[in-house]
Every structure is written in C-alpha cells, then in structure tokens.
Amino acid sequence: MRKLQLLAYSLSKKGFIVALVLILISAFVLPIMRVDAAVLTTGSVTLSDSRVSQTAVSYTVQFSGVTTSSIRCIRAQFSDAATAGSKPTAMDITSLTLGGTSNYVPTPASWTVANNNTTGVASITFATGEVPASASTRTVVLNAVTNGSTVATTYFLQFSTFNNVDCSTAPVDNGTIAFIYTNGQLVTATVDPTLSLTVASVASAQTVNGATTNITSTSTTIPFGALSTATNRIAAQDITIGTNAASGYTLTTRYTAALTSGANTIANHTGTNAAPTTFTGVGTASFGYTTNDATLGTGTPGRFATNNWAAFTTSPLEVAFNAGATSETIRVGYQVGISSTTPAGAYSTTVVYVATPIY
C-alpha cells in the first residue's frame, strides 16, 4: 500500500514539472506578426521626353493614398519587371536628382540622393524624417535621367517609402507604375522662300524725305509733264517689299539711260548714292532720286536723310535694306529741273528696281 502511495506522489510531481515547463515555454514564445506597407493609389509617372536615349529627362511620379506618417527613405527602382527585375537597357540614373518642385515631402532640399546605376535604384533619404503634407496628389520629381534604348517595351517604376534610412525595413507605402519609351514622331514641313515687290502711286502734296510732291505718280509711271524753269517737279512712289529671307533683302534702283530726247539729255544731279546732296536749285537742269530708308546696308545708313538726293546711273544703287525677314514700305522720290537752255523735246527713261533676298 505504501508503494502505491509513493508512485502516485511521484507521478503527480512530474506532471507538475511538465506543466510548469509548458507554461514557461508558452510565456516566452511571441506570436509571429507580418508588417506590410500600405499600397498607394492612382499612381502615374510622366516623362518630360519619352523618346529613347534622350538625356536630362524628368520623371514626375504622382500618388494618392499616401500614409501621413514619418518617412526617412524614398526608394525608386527602374525595372523591366513589376517586381524585382533589372534596369532598362542603356538607362542611366547616375546623375539623378530630386527636383525642388517635389511635394511628397515638405522640404525636398533636405533629402540626399544615392544612385545605383547598376541596379537602377535611387535611394532618397533624410535621417530626421518628414511627414507627407497630404495623402493625395503627392509628387516626386526625378531629374537628369537618361532614357533606355528600347522602344515599345513596358518598363516599371517600383516606388516605396520607409521609416528607416536603410530603405528596406519599416516600410510605409509602395506602388508600381508602368512607362514606355517611343521613337517620337518625325514631323516635316517645307516653307518656300518668298519675295514680293509692289509699287504704288503717291499723290501730290505728300512728303518724301523732306520734300513735297507736286505731281501724282501711278504705279508704273512718273508723269512729270511739261517742265518749267520756275518750279522743279517732284514725284514719289511707295515700294512694298516682303520676304521671309532670314537675312532680309536689298532693293536697288537704276535707269536705262539719262532722261533723253533724241540727241539731247537732262543732266544728272551732282550728288551720288554714297554721298547724296541737297537738290540743285530751281532753274538748273538736273535729275535724281531720294529714299526715306534711314537704315541702308552699305555706307552711312541714314545718308539720304534731310532731303538729300543722288544721281541715277545704269548700275544698281541701294535705296532700301532690311537685315531680317520683313514686309515694309519704302518711299522713293524723283525730282527734275531744267534750265532756260534745256532743248525742247519729249524726254524719257526707264527706272528699274531689283529686290534681292538674302537667305
């Protein structure tokens, strides 16, 4: 009987010890918990230039559903897969920077960028950490990226944030967005060179470079009519030149011969194109021209100003100039005078204008 009592006591003691061990084990075994990052929403990435191999490209990343708690790392991985994967062929992020217009964090200038061009990972960190100002439309601008070289292939930007500068523990948010490179569309067009020249009449009593017209011209004639020693005859024409030539144009004038009637001519004015002068006084035989263009391309640009005149010659002489594409109107004047000994007759000549564009 005594032996049975001892055996029962021994078994009960061992059971107590086993139970105690189980209790201690269970007290020190913690439950295993999995911590996952929140998934960002309405993500997009906009490239400033989607063409292959372009340099200095900006990638503007935008997400909503942002967790408004402190983060110390923003990690951007460019990849050929939605998870893991490799950097797109020929892509270069060596010089990638965080754009100052980024608003994912309050002070983007405080963050430091470390790029791994081999893996295509940009790690943007700030040891102090910051809290995104809002949960919606937060942007991260990644500048100075060189695009990959493969067109029409879907690539991915794996985006994630962490509350640790190791960019791997304490995850906060993540999201993956796709992008693609293109060749760009070649657009071609041809603009033909243009040049126009029109001559318009000028009425009597109009000014031309300081003189006043006393006859009315037409678009094709200068009808001086009957000349008198008492008054010089003055006429003008408006010449409009238009061209798209990048370096503008030059307009020249010449006559085919002196004002001639049979064997007789009216003398040319004494001033020249290079050095025009005031017109000869009334009662002297003389024929010449003036221009109101004060920006000629040769010699002294404004040499005809203040009612200066020059003689026509059979060689071209500059009367208008512009250094760029333009449409403008220049007024050219004509003046003739005779003396008391000028032979009677019907005098005529032909004046020729030539506009030369400079492309």
NUZANU-925827 format. One record per residue (C-alpha): residue in one letter; x, y, z. Coordinates in nm, 2 decimals. Layout:
BEGIN
<fimar type="A" X="X" Y="Y" Z="Z"/>
...
//
This chain:
BEGIN
<fimar type="M" X="0.00" Y="0.00" Z="0.00"/>
<fimar type="R" X="0.29" Y="0.23" Z="0.09"/>
<fimar type="K" X="0.45" Y="0.17" Z="-0.25"/>
<fimar type="L" X="0.13" Y="0.27" Z="-0.43"/>
<fimar type="Q" X="0.12" Y="0.60" Z="-0.24"/>
<fimar type="L" X="0.48" Y="0.68" Z="-0.33"/>
<fimar type="L" X="0.42" Y="0.61" Z="-0.70"/>
<fimar type="A" X="0.11" Y="0.83" Z="-0.71"/>
<fimar type="Y" X="0.30" Y="1.12" Z="-0.54"/>
<fimar type="S" X="0.59" Y="1.08" Z="-0.79"/>
<fimar type="L" X="0.37" Y="1.09" Z="-1.09"/>
<fimar type="S" X="0.18" Y="1.40" Z="-0.96"/>
<fimar type="K" X="0.51" Y="1.58" Z="-0.90"/>
<fimar type="K" X="0.64" Y="1.50" Z="-1.26"/>
<fimar type="G" X="0.31" Y="1.62" Z="-1.40"/>
<fimar type="F" X="0.35" Y="1.95" Z="-1.22"/>
<fimar type="I" X="0.70" Y="1.99" Z="-1.36"/>
<fimar type="V" X="0.59" Y="1.92" Z="-1.71"/>
<fimar type="A" X="0.30" Y="2.16" Z="-1.68"/>
<fimar type="L" X="0.53" Y="2.42" Z="-1.54"/>
<fimar type="V" X="0.78" Y="2.38" Z="-1.83"/>
<fimar type="L" X="0.49" Y="2.41" Z="-2.08"/>
<fimar type="I" X="0.37" Y="2.73" Z="-1.91"/>
<fimar type="L" X="0.72" Y="2.88" Z="-1.92"/>
<fimar type="I" X="0.77" Y="2.79" Z="-2.29"/>
<fimar type="S" X="0.44" Y="2.94" Z="-2.39"/>
<fimar type="A" X="0.52" Y="3.26" Z="-2.19"/>
<fimar type="F" X="0.83" Y="3.33" Z="-2.40"/>
<fimar type="V" X="0.71" Y="3.23" Z="-2.75"/>
<fimar type="L" X="0.57" Y="3.55" Z="-2.90"/>
<fimar type="P" X="0.32" Y="3.54" Z="-3.19"/>
<fimar type="I" X="0.48" Y="3.60" Z="-3.54"/>
<fimar type="M" X="0.33" Y="3.92" Z="-3.69"/>
<fimar type="R" X="0.38" Y="4.03" Z="-4.06"/>
<fimar type="V" X="0.42" Y="4.40" Z="-4.13"/>
<fimar type="D" X="0.32" Y="4.51" Z="-4.48"/>
<fimar type="A" X="0.35" Y="4.86" Z="-4.65"/>
<fimar type="A" X="0.03" Y="5.03" Z="-4.75"/>
<fimar type="V" X="-0.05" Y="5.03" Z="-5.12"/>
<fimar type="L" X="-0.05" Y="5.37" Z="-5.29"/>
<fimar type="T" X="-0.34" Y="5.46" Z="-5.53"/>
<fimar type="T" X="-0.39" Y="5.65" Z="-5.85"/>
<fimar type="G" X="-0.02" Y="5.64" Z="-5.94"/>
<fimar type="S" X="0.13" Y="5.78" Z="-6.25"/>
<fimar type="V" X="0.47" Y="5.87" Z="-6.40"/>
<fimar type="T" X="0.51" Y="6.14" Z="-6.66"/>
<fimar type="L" X="0.82" Y="6.17" Z="-6.87"/>
<fimar type="S" X="0.93" Y="6.51" Z="-7.00"/>
<fimar type="D" X="1.06" Y="6.33" Z="-7.31"/>
<fimar type="S" X="0.95" Y="5.97" Z="-7.38"/>
<fimar type="R" X="1.19" Y="5.92" Z="-7.67"/>
<fimar type="V" X="1.46" Y="5.65" Z="-7.64"/>
<fimar type="S" X="1.81" Y="5.75" Z="-7.53"/>
<fimar type="Q" X="1.71" Y="6.11" Z="-7.45"/>
<fimar type="T" X="1.92" Y="6.28" Z="-7.18"/>
<fimar type="A" X="1.82" Y="6.52" Z="-6.90"/>
<fimar type="V" X="1.47" Y="6.37" Z="-6.88"/>
<fimar type="S" X="1.25" Y="6.44" Z="-6.58"/>
<fimar type="Y" X="1.02" Y="6.16" Z="-6.44"/>
<fimar type="T" X="0.73" Y="6.31" Z="-6.24"/>
<fimar type="V" X="0.58" Y="6.05" Z="-6.01"/>
<fimar type="Q" X="0.25" Y="6.11" Z="-5.85"/>
<fimar type="F" X="0.05" Y="5.91" Z="-5.60"/>
<fimar type="S" X="-0.25" Y="5.93" Z="-5.37"/>
<fimar type="G" X="-0.34" Y="5.72" Z="-5.08"/>
<fimar type="V" X="-0.02" Y="5.83" Z="-4.91"/>
<fimar type="T" X="0.03" Y="5.74" Z="-4.54"/>
<fimar type="T" X="0.07" Y="6.06" Z="-4.35"/>
<fimar type="S" X="0.34" Y="5.93" Z="-4.11"/>
<fimar type="S" X="0.71" Y="6.00" Z="-4.09"/>
<fimar type="I" X="0.93" Y="5.86" Z="-4.36"/>
<fimar type="R" X="1.31" Y="5.86" Z="-4.39"/>
<fimar type="C" X="1.36" Y="5.69" Z="-4.73"/>
<fimar type="I" X="1.20" Y="5.72" Z="-5.07"/>
<fimar type="R" X="1.31" Y="5.44" Z="-5.30"/>
<fimar type="A" X="1.26" Y="5.44" Z="-5.67"/>
<fimar type="Q" X="1.36" Y="5.14" Z="-5.87"/>
<fimar type="F" X="1.35" Y="5.14" Z="-6.25"/>
<fimar type="S" X="1.30" Y="4.79" Z="-6.38"/>
<fimar type="D" X="1.19" Y="4.57" Z="-6.66"/>
<fimar type="A" X="0.95" Y="4.38" Z="-6.43"/>
<fimar type="A" X="0.68" Y="4.48" Z="-6.19"/>
<fimar type="T" X="0.87" Y="4.31" Z="-5.90"/>
<fimar type="A" X="1.25" Y="4.27" Z="-5.88"/>
<fimar type="G" X="1.38" Y="4.27" Z="-6.24"/>
<fimar type="S" X="1.67" Y="4.46" Z="-6.40"/>
<fimar type="K" X="1.73" Y="4.82" Z="-6.50"/>
<fimar type="P" X="1.60" Y="4.90" Z="-6.86"/>
<fimar type="T" X="1.87" Y="4.86" Z="-7.12"/>
<fimar type="A" X="2.10" Y="5.16" Z="-7.16"/>
<fimar type="M" X="1.91" Y="5.37" Z="-6.90"/>
<fimar type="D" X="2.14" Y="5.59" Z="-6.69"/>
<fimar type="I" X="2.05" Y="5.73" Z="-6.35"/>
<fimar type="T" X="2.40" Y="5.82" Z="-6.24"/>
<fimar type="S" X="2.31" Y="6.19" Z="-6.22"/>
<fimar type="L" X="1.95" Y="6.16" Z="-6.10"/>
<fimar type="T" X="1.84" Y="6.43" Z="-5.86"/>
<fimar type="L" X="1.53" Y="6.51" Z="-5.66"/>
<fimar type="G" X="1.35" Y="6.80" Z="-5.81"/>
<fimar type="G" X="1.28" Y="7.10" Z="-5.60"/>
<fimar type="T" X="0.91" Y="7.10" Z="-5.71"/>
<fimar type="S" X="0.86" Y="6.76" Z="-5.54"/>
<fimar type="N" X="0.58" Y="6.79" Z="-5.28"/>
<fimar type="Y" X="0.58" Y="6.43" Z="-5.15"/>
<fimar type="V" X="0.78" Y="6.57" Z="-4.85"/>
<fimar type="P" X="0.77" Y="6.92" Z="-4.72"/>
<fimar type="T" X="1.14" Y="7.01" Z="-4.77"/>
<fimar type="P" X="1.29" Y="6.82" Z="-5.07"/>
<fimar type="A" X="1.61" Y="7.01" Z="-5.05"/>
<fimar type="S" X="1.69" Y="6.84" Z="-4.71"/>
<fimar type="W" X="1.69" Y="6.50" Z="-4.87"/>
<fimar type="T" X="2.00" Y="6.32" Z="-5.01"/>
<fimar type="V" X="2.01" Y="6.11" Z="-5.32"/>
<fimar type="A" X="2.22" Y="5.80" Z="-5.37"/>
<fimar type="N" X="2.20" Y="5.63" Z="-5.71"/>
<fimar type="N" X="2.30" Y="5.28" Z="-5.80"/>
<fimar type="N" X="2.32" Y="5.28" Z="-6.18"/>
<fimar type="T" X="2.38" Y="4.91" Z="-6.19"/>
<fimar type="T" X="2.06" Y="4.81" Z="-6.03"/>
<fimar type="G" X="1.86" Y="5.12" Z="-6.14"/>
<fimar type="V" X="1.77" Y="5.21" Z="-5.78"/>
<fimar type="A" X="1.76" Y="5.57" Z="-5.65"/>
<fimar type="S" X="1.76" Y="5.59" Z="-5.27"/>
<fimar type="I" X="1.65" Y="5.93" Z="-5.14"/>
<fimar type="T" X="1.70" Y="5.97" Z="-4.76"/>
<fimar type="F" X="1.67" Y="6.22" Z="-4.47"/>
<fimar type="A" X="1.77" Y="6.09" Z="-4.13"/>
<fimar type="T" X="1.54" Y="6.33" Z="-3.94"/>
<fimar type="G" X="1.24" Y="6.21" Z="-4.15"/>
<fimar type="E" X="0.94" Y="6.41" Z="-4.26"/>
<fimar type="V" X="0.56" Y="6.35" Z="-4.28"/>
<fimar type="P" X="0.39" Y="6.40" Z="-4.62"/>
<fimar type="A" X="0.17" Y="6.71" Z="-4.60"/>
<fimar type="S" X="-0.13" Y="6.53" Z="-4.76"/>
<fimar type="A" X="-0.25" Y="6.19" Z="-4.86"/>
<fimar type="S" X="-0.34" Y="6.29" Z="-5.21"/>
<fimar type="T" X="-0.16" Y="6.41" Z="-5.53"/>
<fimar type="R" X="0.19" Y="6.38" Z="-5.38"/>
<fimar type="T" X="0.47" Y="6.42" Z="-5.64"/>
<fimar type="V" X="0.83" Y="6.32" Z="-5.66"/>
<fimar type="V" X="1.02" Y="6.47" Z="-5.95"/>
<fimar type="L" X="1.33" Y="6.27" Z="-6.06"/>
<fimar type="N" X="1.55" Y="6.48" Z="-6.28"/>
<fimar type="A" X="1.86" Y="6.42" Z="-6.51"/>
<fimar type="V" X="1.77" Y="6.07" Z="-6.62"/>
<fimar type="T" X="1.89" Y="5.92" Z="-6.95"/>
<fimar type="N" X="1.62" Y="5.71" Z="-7.11"/>
<fimar type="G" X="1.67" Y="5.35" Z="-7.21"/>
<fimar type="S" X="1.73" Y="5.25" Z="-7.57"/>
<fimar type="T" X="1.45" Y="5.00" Z="-7.63"/>
<fimar type="V" X="1.12" Y="5.13" Z="-7.78"/>
<fimar type="A" X="0.77" Y="5.00" Z="-7.73"/>
<fimar type="T" X="0.86" Y="4.79" Z="-7.42"/>
<fimar type="T" X="0.68" Y="4.83" Z="-7.09"/>
<fimar type="Y" X="0.90" Y="4.92" Z="-6.80"/>
<fimar type="F" X="0.81" Y="4.98" Z="-6.44"/>
<fimar type="L" X="0.89" Y="5.22" Z="-6.16"/>
<fimar type="Q" X="0.88" Y="5.04" Z="-5.83"/>
<fimar type="F" X="0.82" Y="5.31" Z="-5.57"/>
<fimar type="S" X="0.83" Y="5.26" Z="-5.20"/>
<fimar type="T" X="0.88" Y="5.46" Z="-4.87"/>
<fimar type="F" X="1.03" Y="5.36" Z="-4.54"/>
<fimar type="N" X="1.07" Y="5.50" Z="-4.19"/>
<fimar type="N" X="1.43" Y="5.39" Z="-4.20"/>
<fimar type="V" X="1.73" Y="5.52" Z="-4.39"/>
<fimar type="D" X="1.83" Y="5.16" Z="-4.48"/>
<fimar type="C" X="1.54" Y="5.17" Z="-4.74"/>
<fimar type="S" X="1.44" Y="4.82" Z="-4.65"/>
<fimar type="T" X="1.30" Y="4.80" Z="-4.30"/>
<fimar type="A" X="1.00" Y="4.98" Z="-4.15"/>
<fimar type="P" X="0.81" Y="5.00" Z="-4.48"/>
<fimar type="V" X="0.54" Y="5.26" Z="-4.51"/>
<fimar type="D" X="0.39" Y="5.28" Z="-4.87"/>
<fimar type="N" X="0.46" Y="5.12" Z="-5.20"/>
<fimar type="G" X="0.32" Y="5.13" Z="-5.55"/>
<fimar type="T" X="0.43" Y="5.02" Z="-5.90"/>
<fimar type="I" X="0.36" Y="5.22" Z="-6.22"/>
<fimar type="A" X="0.44" Y="5.14" Z="-6.58"/>
<fimar type="F" X="0.60" Y="5.36" Z="-6.85"/>
<fimar type="I" X="0.72" Y="5.31" Z="-7.21"/>
<fimar type="Y" X="0.97" Y="5.47" Z="-7.45"/>
<fimar type="T" X="0.88" Y="5.58" Z="-7.80"/>
<fimar type="N" X="1.07" Y="5.68" Z="-8.11"/>
<fimar type="G" X="0.89" Y="6.01" Z="-8.14"/>
<fimar type="Q" X="0.71" Y="6.12" Z="-8.45"/>
<fimar type="L" X="0.92" Y="6.29" Z="-8.72"/>
<fimar type="V" X="0.72" Y="6.59" Z="-8.85"/>
<fimar type="T" X="0.85" Y="6.75" Z="-9.17"/>
<fimar type="A" X="0.73" Y="7.06" Z="-9.35"/>
<fimar type="T" X="0.87" Y="7.29" Z="-9.62"/>
<fimar type="V" X="0.84" Y="7.67" Z="-9.62"/>
<fimar type="D" X="0.93" Y="7.80" Z="-9.97"/>
<fimar type="P" X="1.13" Y="8.12" Z="-9.99"/>
<fimar type="T" X="0.90" Y="8.42" Z="-10.05"/>
<fimar type="L" X="0.97" Y="8.76" Z="-10.21"/>
<fimar type="S" X="0.72" Y="9.02" Z="-10.32"/>
<fimar type="L" X="0.76" Y="9.37" Z="-10.46"/>
<fimar type="T" X="0.47" Y="9.61" Z="-10.53"/>
<fimar type="V" X="0.48" Y="9.97" Z="-10.65"/>
<fimar type="A" X="0.20" Y="10.21" Z="-10.55"/>
<fimar type="S" X="0.13" Y="10.57" Z="-10.66"/>
<fimar type="V" X="0.18" Y="10.87" Z="-10.44"/>
<fimar type="A" X="-0.05" Y="11.17" Z="-10.47"/>
<fimar type="S" X="0.06" Y="11.53" Z="-10.50"/>
<fimar type="A" X="0.12" Y="11.73" Z="-10.18"/>
<fimar type="Q" X="0.27" Y="11.43" Z="-10.00"/>
<fimar type="T" X="0.61" Y="11.43" Z="-9.83"/>
<fimar type="V" X="0.91" Y="11.23" Z="-9.94"/>
<fimar type="N" X="1.22" Y="11.25" Z="-9.73"/>
<fimar type="G" X="1.17" Y="11.62" Z="-9.65"/>
<fimar type="A" X="1.05" Y="11.73" Z="-10.00"/>
<fimar type="T" X="0.68" Y="11.77" Z="-10.11"/>
<fimar type="T" X="0.54" Y="11.61" Z="-10.42"/>
<fimar type="N" X="0.37" Y="11.84" Z="-10.67"/>
<fimar type="I" X="0.25" Y="11.58" Z="-10.92"/>
<fimar type="T" X="0.07" Y="11.24" Z="-10.88"/>
<fimar type="S" X="0.25" Y="10.93" Z="-10.98"/>
<fimar type="T" X="0.10" Y="10.60" Z="-11.09"/>
<fimar type="S" X="0.22" Y="10.25" Z="-11.01"/>
<fimar type="T" X="0.41" Y="10.23" Z="-11.34"/>
<fimar type="T" X="0.48" Y="10.59" Z="-11.44"/>
<fimar type="I" X="0.63" Y="10.92" Z="-11.32"/>
<fimar type="P" X="0.44" Y="11.17" Z="-11.54"/>
<fimar type="F" X="0.64" Y="11.48" Z="-11.48"/>
<fimar type="G" X="0.45" Y="11.65" Z="-11.77"/>
<fimar type="A" X="0.56" Y="11.99" Z="-11.90"/>
<fimar type="L" X="0.86" Y="12.11" Z="-11.72"/>
<fimar type="S" X="0.92" Y="12.47" Z="-11.62"/>
<fimar type="T" X="1.23" Y="12.67" Z="-11.51"/>
<fimar type="A" X="1.01" Y="12.82" Z="-11.24"/>
<fimar type="T" X="0.95" Y="12.50" Z="-11.04"/>
<fimar type="N" X="1.12" Y="12.17" Z="-11.01"/>
<fimar type="R" X="0.88" Y="11.87" Z="-11.05"/>
<fimar type="I" X="0.88" Y="11.62" Z="-10.76"/>
<fimar type="A" X="0.71" Y="11.28" Z="-10.76"/>
<fimar type="A" X="0.72" Y="10.97" Z="-10.54"/>
<fimar type="Q" X="0.63" Y="10.60" Z="-10.54"/>
<fimar type="D" X="0.57" Y="10.36" Z="-10.24"/>
<fimar type="I" X="0.76" Y="10.03" Z="-10.29"/>
<fimar type="T" X="0.65" Y="9.75" Z="-10.06"/>
<fimar type="I" X="0.89" Y="9.46" Z="-10.02"/>
<fimar type="G" X="0.81" Y="9.14" Z="-9.84"/>
<fimar type="T" X="1.03" Y="8.84" Z="-9.78"/>
<fimar type="N" X="1.09" Y="8.55" Z="-9.54"/>
<fimar type="A" X="1.46" Y="8.55" Z="-9.60"/>
<fimar type="A" X="1.64" Y="8.52" Z="-9.27"/>
<fimar type="S" X="1.89" Y="8.79" Z="-9.36"/>
<fimar type="G" X="1.64" Y="9.02" Z="-9.52"/>
<fimar type="Y" X="1.68" Y="9.19" Z="-9.86"/>
<fimar type="T" X="1.84" Y="9.47" Z="-10.05"/>
<fimar type="L" X="1.65" Y="9.69" Z="-10.30"/>
<fimar type="T" X="1.84" Y="9.87" Z="-10.58"/>
<fimar type="T" X="1.75" Y="10.11" Z="-10.85"/>
<fimar type="R" X="1.90" Y="10.22" Z="-11.18"/>
<fimar type="Y" X="1.79" Y="10.38" Z="-11.50"/>
<fimar type="T" X="1.84" Y="10.25" Z="-11.85"/>
<fimar type="A" X="1.98" Y="10.59" Z="-11.97"/>
<fimar type="A" X="1.97" Y="10.96" Z="-11.88"/>
<fimar type="L" X="1.64" Y="11.14" Z="-11.95"/>
<fimar type="T" X="1.68" Y="11.16" Z="-12.32"/>
<fimar type="S" X="1.50" Y="11.33" Z="-12.62"/>
<fimar type="G" X="1.68" Y="11.24" Z="-12.95"/>
<fimar type="A" X="2.03" Y="11.36" Z="-12.91"/>
<fimar type="N" X="1.96" Y="11.57" Z="-12.60"/>
<fimar type="T" X="1.97" Y="11.47" Z="-12.23"/>
<fimar type="I" X="1.89" Y="11.63" Z="-11.90"/>
<fimar type="A" X="2.19" Y="11.63" Z="-11.67"/>
<fimar type="N" X="2.22" Y="11.41" Z="-11.37"/>
<fimar type="H" X="2.21" Y="11.56" Z="-11.02"/>
<fimar type="T" X="2.56" Y="11.61" Z="-10.87"/>
<fimar type="G" X="2.50" Y="11.40" Z="-10.56"/>
<fimar type="T" X="2.59" Y="11.03" Z="-10.56"/>
<fimar type="N" X="2.44" Y="10.73" Z="-10.38"/>
<fimar type="A" X="2.75" Y="10.72" Z="-10.15"/>
<fimar type="A" X="2.73" Y="11.09" Z="-10.08"/>
<fimar type="P" X="2.38" Y="11.24" Z="-10.17"/>
<fimar type="T" X="2.34" Y="11.61" Z="-10.15"/>
<fimar type="T" X="2.07" Y="11.88" Z="-10.15"/>
<fimar type="F" X="1.90" Y="11.90" Z="-10.48"/>
<fimar type="T" X="2.01" Y="12.17" Z="-10.73"/>
<fimar type="G" X="1.82" Y="12.49" Z="-10.72"/>
<fimar type="V" X="1.53" Y="12.59" Z="-10.95"/>
<fimar type="G" X="1.64" Y="12.69" Z="-11.30"/>
<fimar type="T" X="1.92" Y="12.42" Z="-11.33"/>
<fimar type="A" X="1.89" Y="12.11" Z="-11.54"/>
<fimar type="S" X="1.91" Y="11.81" Z="-11.31"/>
<fimar type="F" X="1.75" Y="11.47" Z="-11.25"/>
<fimar type="G" X="1.78" Y="11.25" Z="-10.94"/>
<fimar type="Y" X="1.62" Y="11.04" Z="-10.67"/>
<fimar type="T" X="1.60" Y="11.01" Z="-10.29"/>
<fimar type="T" X="1.48" Y="10.74" Z="-10.04"/>
<fimar type="N" X="1.34" Y="10.76" Z="-9.70"/>
<fimar type="D" X="1.52" Y="10.44" Z="-9.58"/>
<fimar type="A" X="1.74" Y="10.56" Z="-9.30"/>
<fimar type="T" X="1.89" Y="10.21" Z="-9.24"/>
<fimar type="L" X="2.07" Y="10.12" Z="-9.56"/>
<fimar type="G" X="2.30" Y="9.83" Z="-9.55"/>
<fimar type="T" X="2.61" Y="9.99" Z="-9.71"/>
<fimar type="G" X="2.80" Y="10.31" Z="-9.64"/>
<fimar type="T" X="2.63" Y="10.56" Z="-9.40"/>
<fimar type="P" X="2.29" Y="10.40" Z="-9.32"/>
<fimar type="G" X="2.10" Y="10.73" Z="-9.30"/>
<fimar type="R" X="2.28" Y="10.93" Z="-9.57"/>
<fimar type="F" X="1.97" Y="11.03" Z="-9.76"/>
<fimar type="A" X="1.81" Y="11.20" Z="-9.45"/>
<fimar type="T" X="1.72" Y="11.57" Z="-9.46"/>
<fimar type="N" X="1.62" Y="11.59" Z="-9.82"/>
<fimar type="N" X="1.94" Y="11.46" Z="-9.98"/>
<fimar type="W" X="1.94" Y="11.33" Z="-10.34"/>
<fimar type="A" X="2.16" Y="11.13" Z="-10.57"/>
<fimar type="A" X="2.20" Y="11.08" Z="-10.95"/>
<fimar type="F" X="2.07" Y="10.77" Z="-11.12"/>
<fimar type="T" X="2.33" Y="10.56" Z="-11.30"/>
<fimar type="T" X="2.30" Y="10.25" Z="-11.52"/>
<fimar type="S" X="2.44" Y="10.04" Z="-11.24"/>
<fimar type="P" X="2.23" Y="9.93" Z="-10.94"/>
<fimar type="L" X="2.23" Y="10.16" Z="-10.64"/>
<fimar type="E" X="2.09" Y="10.08" Z="-10.29"/>
<fimar type="V" X="1.77" Y="10.25" Z="-10.19"/>
<fimar type="A" X="1.64" Y="10.01" Z="-9.93"/>
<fimar type="F" X="1.77" Y="9.74" Z="-9.69"/>
<fimar type="N" X="1.65" Y="9.52" Z="-9.40"/>
<fimar type="A" X="1.86" Y="9.27" Z="-9.22"/>
<fimar type="G" X="1.57" Y="9.03" Z="-9.14"/>
<fimar type="A" X="1.25" Y="8.88" Z="-9.27"/>
<fimar type="T" X="1.01" Y="9.17" Z="-9.32"/>
<fimar type="S" X="0.72" Y="9.33" Z="-9.50"/>
<fimar type="E" X="0.78" Y="9.71" Z="-9.52"/>
<fimar type="T" X="0.71" Y="10.01" Z="-9.75"/>
<fimar type="I" X="0.99" Y="10.24" Z="-9.86"/>
<fimar type="R" X="0.91" Y="10.57" Z="-10.03"/>
<fimar type="V" X="1.14" Y="10.67" Z="-10.32"/>
<fimar type="G" X="1.13" Y="11.03" Z="-10.46"/>
<fimar type="Y" X="1.21" Y="11.16" Z="-10.81"/>
<fimar type="Q" X="1.30" Y="11.52" Z="-10.89"/>
<fimar type="V" X="1.37" Y="11.70" Z="-11.22"/>
<fimar type="G" X="1.46" Y="12.06" Z="-11.30"/>
<fimar type="I" X="1.55" Y="12.24" Z="-11.63"/>
<fimar type="S" X="1.73" Y="12.55" Z="-11.73"/>
<fimar type="S" X="1.64" Y="12.81" Z="-11.98"/>
<fimar type="T" X="1.86" Y="12.65" Z="-12.23"/>
<fimar type="T" X="1.74" Y="12.29" Z="-12.20"/>
<fimar type="P" X="1.64" Y="12.18" Z="-12.55"/>
<fimar type="A" X="1.27" Y="12.13" Z="-12.62"/>
<fimar type="G" X="1.16" Y="11.77" Z="-12.66"/>
<fimar type="A" X="0.98" Y="11.47" Z="-12.51"/>
<fimar type="Y" X="1.23" Y="11.32" Z="-12.26"/>
<fimar type="S" X="1.21" Y="10.97" Z="-12.12"/>
<fimar type="T" X="1.39" Y="10.69" Z="-11.95"/>
<fimar type="T" X="1.31" Y="10.37" Z="-11.77"/>
<fimar type="V" X="1.38" Y="10.32" Z="-11.40"/>
<fimar type="V" X="1.44" Y="9.96" Z="-11.28"/>
<fimar type="Y" X="1.40" Y="9.82" Z="-10.93"/>
<fimar type="V" X="1.56" Y="9.49" Z="-10.82"/>
<fimar type="A" X="1.48" Y="9.33" Z="-10.48"/>
<fimar type="T" X="1.74" Y="9.07" Z="-10.38"/>
<fimar type="P" X="1.65" Y="8.85" Z="-10.08"/>
<fimar type="I" X="1.94" Y="8.73" Z="-9.86"/>
<fimar type="Y" X="1.88" Y="8.38" Z="-9.73"/>
//
